[in-house]
Amino acid sequence: MSSEDMTTKAPLPPTSRLRLSTMEASRKTLARFIKARHSGRMDSQLYKDLVYGMSQLLHYFKTETLDDLAERLEALEAKSD
């Protein structure tokens, strides 16, 4: 892909918003990035940068979920004592 192609092709439609408030919404946004890259609407470097950022966000969501589960487990163990 030439540098001219990269500047004329939009990675996503201009009206698209990045929906990142939940894990499910973030996964759907990541799927949109994958589809855009696969169809040639997204530059390879932009794709790599976005996927890296998304992986960090999804890791945060996973850590938050694990922390919530640990708190719930501790509460259950405290009740059983």
Secondary structure, 3 states (H helix, E strand, C coil): CCHHHHHHCCCCCCCCCCCCCCHHHHHHHHHHHHHHHHCCCCCHHHHHHHHHHHHHHHHHHHHHHHHHHHHHHHHHHHHHC
